[in-house]
Amino acid sequence: MSIPTQIQLDGQTYTGSYEVDGPNVTVRYLSRTMSRSIGTTPPAVAAKGLMIQLVKIVQDLKHAS
């Protein structure tokens, strides 16, 4: 089941979603995904961290093209 998540970065709001599968969280933002093991970190917190990374990757790709 996909769970919505949002982050604030540089005054902008970005929306994505995440899923938890056992010890892993997978975040989706636009057409990108990123996964990691969450360990003892709450899934929503881990998802927000991954979301920040994904937004920055997408922004870098936009600037490079």
PEURJO-V645997 format. One line per field, one symbol per residue. ss: DSSP state (h for helix, s for strand, l for the rest). phi: phi as a letter, one per 30 degrees, with the letter a starting at -180 (. if undefined). burial: + if it has 16 or more other C-alpha atoms within 10 Angstrom, else -. Layout:
ss=???
phi=???
burial=???
This chain:
ss=llsssssssllssssssssssllssssssllsssssslllllhhhhhhhhhhhhhhhhhhhhhhl
phi=.dcdbbbcbhiccbcbbbbcbidcbbccbhccbbbadchcdeedddddddddddddddddddddc
burial=----+-+--------+++++----+++++-----+--+----++-+++-+++-++----------
